[in-house]
């Protein structure tokens, strides 16, 4: 079965960790994830400048590791990200900002990616 996962919960939320664990369980059971789409406060999961205490989960790193290791597309909504000060290199240049704070494998794109993912998926699940 093919899944689209939407994450609207911030990295400080237990929900973000639950979404990641759900994704890992899906793959372990042989399912496919077309993409994980981060929207609303969920875009904070892609913020490479977050520095949680050592006894807490670094959700940005955990999502990056998951995306890289499992070759799952991690898409960050561009409108929600820019509104919250999250920029990849291209957007940082576009807005004349001194730095970016979104790293690969996260990619920045629009809501069309979420819609396309939902069309291609058998199931769409939102963690908020």
Long-range contacts (C-beta under 8 A, 24 or more apart in sequence): 1-31, 1-32, 1-122, 1-123, 2-31, 2-32, 2-33, 2-34, 2-120, 2-121, 2-122, 2-123, 3-31, 3-32, 3-33, 3-34, 3-121, 3-122, 3-123, 3-124, 3-125, 4-33, 4-34, 4-35, 4-37, 4-114, 4-117, 4-118, 4-120, 4-121, 4-123, 4-124, 4-125, 5-33, 5-35, 5-36, 5-37, 5-124, 5-125, 5-126, 5-127, 6-36, 6-37, 6-38, 6-39, 6-42, 6-114, 6-124, 6-125, 6-126, 6-127, 6-128, 7-36, 7-37, 7-38, 7-39, 7-42, 7-45, 7-126, 7-127, 7-128, 8-38, 8-39, 8-40, 8-41, 8-42, 8-126, 8-127, 8-128, 9-41, 9-42, 9-127, 9-128, 10-41, 10-42, 10-44, 10-45, 11-44, 11-45, 11-47, 11-50, 11-52, 11-57, 11-59, 11-60, 12-44, 12-52, 15-127, 15-128, 16-42, 16-45, 16-59, 16-127, 17-57, 17-59, 17-62, 18-127, 19-127, 20-59, 20-62, 20-63, 20-66, 22-125, 22-127, 23-66, 23-70, 23-72, 24-66, 24-70, 27-70, 27-72, 33-70, 33-72, 34-73, 34-117, 34-120, 34-121, 35-72, 35-73, 35-74, 35-75, 35-113, 35-117, 36-63, 36-67, 36-72, 36-73, 36-74, 36-75, 37-75, 37-77, 37-113, 37-114, 37-117, 38-74, 38-75, 38-76, 38-77, 38-80, 38-106, 39-77, 39-80, 39-111, 39-114, 40-77, 40-80, 40-128, 41-84, 42-80, 42-127, 42-128, 43-76, 43-77, 43-80, 43-81, 43-84, 43-86, 44-84, 44-86, 46-74, 46-76, 46-81, 46-86, 46-102, 46-103, 46-106, 47-86, 47-101, 47-102, 48-101, 48-102, 48-103, 49-101, 63-106, 64-103, 64-104, 64-105, 64-106, 67-105, 67-106, 68-105, 73-105, 73-107, 74-105, 74-106, 74-107, 75-106, 75-107, 75-108, 75-109, 75-113, 75-114, 75-117, 76-102, 76-106, 76-107, 76-108, 76-109, 77-108, 77-109, 77-110, 77-111, 77-114, 78-108, 78-109, 78-110, 79-110, 79-111, 81-108
